[in-house]
Amino acid sequence: MNNAHTSKSYPLHLTISALFITLVVVLGVILSWQNYSKTSDIILSSADDMYDQVTQELLLDIKATYRPVGDTLGLLALTPLVEAGTLPERLRSVPLLSEALRAETAVTGIQAGYPNGDFFIARPLSDSTLRARFEAPANADFMADHVDTAADGERRLTRLFFDDARREISRITAVKTEYDPRVRGWYTDAVEKDGLVLTEPYLFYFMRMAGLTLAREVGDSGVVVASDVTLDRLSETIRRYQVTPDTEIVMFSRDGHA
């Protein structure tokens, strides 16, 4: 018995239509891919240009914001604070320091370290976190810490609070402390190097917040004047450059740390 082979044939117009539809679909896919690829290239190129511009503007903003801090330290090096040897003498610089801090809102503290281990720092109390950390009185607007060495060799901290007229309203004295500016990175860097130095991010001893310190030695005296800038303040500067609500801008150090 012979096997019957049957073949199914399609009308010519259906075959042509199928080929034509297939061709259109393939061509559409190719064109769509090309359009997507070109559009992606344009978007990425525009994004690169935009972020390059943002980066340049951010760097200019940071320089404009923090360069005056270095200038302030240069002026501070010419004030009596450098040669002051006692707490009363250093307190005479409070009006000057408070005005400098009002002018430089990015700065969270201006300080001086002395070769005998004395230390004096002034801070504004505009941040609720700092007020809580230092247990500041309700009407305190400004504070100062002073560290020196007692006759028995014990290092002691005196903390003072001032109102908005820079009148002393509270004082905490004779608190034992291990703080010594001479072993802190900002002090040693300034003594070892010429001109203005900028530290790597580190944890501030009293504030317990991360930040950077700009410092310079006054001549070869061993007296170092410095300004603190928290990373929170730096983040506030960066936050102004969000391109979209979900944009995240990250700054990296030279060793690749965020």
C-alpha positions in Angstrom: 0.0 0.0 0.0 1.5 3.3 -1.0 1.9 6.0 1.5 0.0 9.1 0.5 1.9 12.3 1.0 -0.1 15.4 1.3 1.2 18.9 1.4 -0.8 21.8 2.6 -0.5 24.9 0.4 -1.4 28.5 1.3 -2.8 31.0 -1.1 -0.1 33.3 -2.6 -1.7 36.5 -1.2 -1.5 35.1 2.4 2.2 34.1 1.9 3.0 37.6 0.6 1.1 39.2 3.4 2.9 37.1 6.0 6.3 38.0 4.5 5.4 41.6 4.4 4.2 41.7 8.0 7.3 39.9 9.1 9.5 42.4 7.2 7.6 45.3 8.8 8.0 43.9 12.3 11.7 43.2 11.8 12.2 46.6 10.4 10.2 48.2 13.2 12.3 46.4 15.8 15.5 47.5 14.1 14.3 51.1 13.9 13.1 51.0 17.5 16.4 49.7 18.8 18.3 52.3 16.8 16.0 55.0 18.2 16.4 53.7 21.7 20.1 53.5 21.4 20.5 57.0 19.9 18.1 58.4 22.5 20.0 56.7 25.3 23.3 58.1 24.0 21.8 61.6 23.9 20.3 61.3 27.4 23.6 59.9 28.8 25.6 62.6 27.0 23.2 65.3 28.3 23.4 63.8 31.8 27.2 63.8 31.7 27.3 67.4 30.6 24.7 68.3 33.3 26.6 66.6 36.1 29.9 68.1 34.9 28.3 71.5 35.2 26.9 70.6 38.6 30.3 69.4 39.7 32.0 72.6 38.6 29.3 74.7 40.3 29.5 72.6 43.5 33.3 73.0 43.6 33.1 76.7 43.1 30.4 76.9 45.8 32.5 74.9 48.3 35.6 77.1 47.5 33.5 80.3 47.9 32.0 79.0 51.2 35.1 77.6 52.8 37.9 79.8 51.4 36.9 82.7 53.7 37.4 80.3 56.6 41.1 80.2 55.8 41.1 84.0 55.5 39.5 84.3 58.9 42.2 82.1 60.4 44.8 84.4 58.9 43.2 87.4 60.6 42.8 85.5 63.8 46.6 84.9 63.8 47.0 88.6 64.3 44.8 89.0 67.3 45.7 89.0 71.0 44.2 85.5 71.3 47.5 84.1 70.0 49.5 85.5 72.9 46.8 85.2 75.6 48.0 82.9 78.5 45.1 82.7 80.8 41.3 82.1 80.6 40.4 85.8 81.4 42.8 87.0 78.7 41.3 84.6 76.1 37.8 85.5 77.0 38.5 89.0 75.8 38.4 87.5 72.3 34.9 86.2 72.7 33.2 89.2 70.9 35.6 88.8 68.0 35.2 85.1 67.7 31.4 85.3 67.9 31.3 87.8 65.1 33.6 85.6 63.0 31.2 82.6 63.6 28.2 84.7 62.7 29.9 85.7 59.4 31.0 82.1 58.7 27.8 80.0 59.1 29.5 76.9 57.8 31.9 76.9 60.7 30.9 75.1 63.9 33.9 76.1 66.0 37.0 78.4 66.0 39.8 77.2 68.3 43.4 77.8 69.4 45.9 75.2 70.6 48.9 76.3 72.5 52.4 74.6 72.8 51.9 74.2 76.6 48.8 72.1 76.0 46.2 74.8 76.6 43.2 74.9 74.4 40.4 77.4 73.7 37.4 76.9 71.4 34.3 79.0 70.7 31.1 77.5 69.3 27.7 78.9 68.2 24.6 77.1 69.7 22.4 77.5 66.7 21.9 73.7 66.3 19.5 71.9 68.6 21.7 68.8 68.5 24.6 70.8 69.9 22.4 72.4 72.5 21.2 69.0 73.8 24.7 67.5 73.6 26.3 70.3 75.7 23.2 70.7 78.0 23.1 74.4 77.2 20.9 76.8 79.2 17.7 77.8 77.5 18.9 81.4 76.8 22.5 80.4 75.8 23.5 81.5 72.3 27.2 80.9 72.3 29.7 78.8 74.3 33.4 78.4 74.9 35.6 75.5 76.2 38.9 76.1 77.9 41.4 73.4 78.7 44.5 74.0 80.8 46.7 72.1 83.4 46.3 72.6 87.1 49.2 72.9 89.6 48.9 69.2 90.4 49.3 68.3 86.7 45.7 67.4 86.2 44.1 68.6 82.9 40.9 70.4 83.5 38.0 71.8 81.4 36.1 75.0 82.0 32.9 75.4 80.0 31.2 78.8 79.6 27.8 79.8 78.1 26.9 83.2 76.8 23.6 84.9 75.8 23.1 86.7 72.5 24.7 89.8 73.9 27.8 87.7 74.8 27.2 88.1 78.5 28.3 85.1 80.5 25.3 83.3 82.0 26.7 80.0 83.2 30.1 78.4 83.9 31.1 74.8 84.6 34.6 74.6 86.0 37.3 72.1 87.1 36.0 69.1 85.0 38.7 66.6 84.5 39.6 65.9 80.8 42.2 64.0 78.9 42.0 66.4 75.9 45.3 67.7 74.6 45.4 69.6 71.4 49.1 68.8 70.8 48.2 65.2 69.9 45.3 66.0 67.7 45.8 65.7 63.9 44.8 69.3 63.1 47.5 70.6 65.5 50.3 68.2 64.5 49.6 68.8 60.7 49.7 72.5 61.1 53.0 72.4 63.1 54.6 70.1 60.6 53.5 71.8 57.4 53.6 75.3 56.1 50.5 77.4 55.5 46.9 76.3 55.8 46.2 72.6 56.2 42.9 70.6 55.8 42.5 67.4 57.8 40.8 64.2 56.6 37.3 63.6 58.1 37.5 62.6 61.7 35.3 62.5 64.9 35.4 65.7 66.9 36.4 65.0 70.4 33.7 67.1 72.3 30.9 67.3 69.7 31.1 63.6 68.7 30.3 64.5 65.2 32.4 63.9 62.0 34.0 66.8 60.2 37.0 68.5 58.8 39.4 71.0 60.4 41.3 73.8 58.7 44.3 74.9 60.7 47.5 77.0 60.5 50.4 77.6 62.8 51.1 81.2 63.8 54.6 81.7 62.6 56.9 79.2 64.5 55.2 79.9 67.8 53.6 76.5 68.3 50.2 78.3 68.5 47.7 76.8 66.1 44.4 78.5 65.1 41.8 76.3 63.5 38.2 76.1 62.3 35.9 73.1 62.4 33.3 72.2 59.7 31.0 69.3 60.2 30.2 66.9 57.4 26.5 67.8 58.0 27.3 71.3 57.0 29.2 70.1 53.9 26.2 67.9 53.1 23.9 70.9 53.3 26.0 72.6 50.7 25.9 69.5 48.4 22.2 69.1 48.9 21.5 72.4 47.0 22.6 70.7 43.8 20.1 67.9 43.6 19.1 67.7 39.9 16.0 65.7 40.6 14.2 64.9 43.9 15.9 61.4 44.0 19.3 62.6 43.0 22.1 61.5 45.4 25.5 63.3 45.1 28.4 61.6 46.9 31.9 63.2 47.5 34.9 60.9 47.7 38.3 61.4 49.2 41.4 60.7 47.3 41.6 57.2 48.7 38.1 56.4 47.5 36.1 56.8 50.8 32.8 58.5 50.6 
